[in-house]
Structures are given as C-alpha cells and as structure tokens.
C-alpha cells in the first residue's frame, strides 16, 4: 500500500448527501477481484449517459477536476453495501483523501485499509472547503497527515482528528497484510518449532 504522508492536490466538490456505494461503483462492475481498472467506472451512472458518453456537468468530467486527488462531499458518504470495490474505484481514479461531515462505518474502515484518508469535519468546515473546491483547478488543498492539518488555497488551516493506529498504518503504508508481515520472522520461527513438535501436520 502506498504511504500517505502529505498530499497536495485539486479538491473536487461533490455536494451530495447519502452517496451510497452503488453510486460510487455500480453492482455490474463487482465481478473483478482486482483493485485496479475500476477508476473508469467510478460514479458510472452520474458520469455517463445511456450511450456511455460523458455528462459534461458532472464534477469529475469537468477539466479542472479530472485529476482531483481530494473529494469534498456531504454527510453519510459511503452508505449502503459493504463492497470494498468502492474505495478501490476511488483510489484507482486517483482520490487519496475524502472530506465529509460523516461516513458510513464499513466504508470508513475500508478506506484506511486501502490507503485512502477519510477526514470527518464539522459541517461548517466542510462548507468552507466546498467553497474552496468550487474554484476549480485553483482549488489546491494540502492535507498533512503527520501534522493533522488541511491547508486551503488561501492558506487557512483546519485541524482534524485521526486514530493514532490508523494514522501510523497510513504513514507507513501498512494494510492488514503488511501489518502481518511485520511479524514475518516470528511467524517463521513458530512454523519451524511446530514442524519439530508436530512433524505430521
């Protein structure tokens, strides 16, 4: 998993509440078990019409936001099913940070496990960042995980909270497998001893 320390990028405003995981990545794209290739189908039903042509008014189809790395959005983001394909699609598109007043629990946890930083802020601070994001390609926002700060285009600073363990995992690029592999030597020692004690296993 890629380390997350400091991110500087364009913030895209998605001023919607209750964005569910089927909106993020519709069910017909869940057949794959690969974490890559889903970015083109992110928000598929909002990004494309019935002929699969881009809908120009959708935020991520606008030239200023095609390379957005930060998403500023509304309350209860990621609700619905528990599909892990939702953070996979966001990450494959290039989104590394999502800022909202609240998230659905399972989606929130899945973000951390896949290298995305979800930040919960009070509504008034999300509104300020939403206004900043409306500036298009000038909406460059810096997210400093170590300092737990967000710097807006005008230099204003917003502090945010994050669980220390999850912060450590993101900064070190550790998913569940990576955490386990930190104990690789101890696991190997255990396996060696078990072969001596229980050679038939």
ABEGO torsion letter per residue (X at the ends): XBBBABBBBBBBBBBBBGBBAAAABBAAAAABABABGAAAABGAAAABBAAGBBBAABAAABAAAAABABBBBBBGBGBEBABAAAAAAAAAAGBABBBBABBBAAAAAAAAAAGBBBBBBBAAAAAAAAAAAAAEAABBBBBBAAAGBBBBAAGBBBBBBBBAAAAAAAAAGBBAAAAAAAAAAAAAAAAAAAAAABAAX
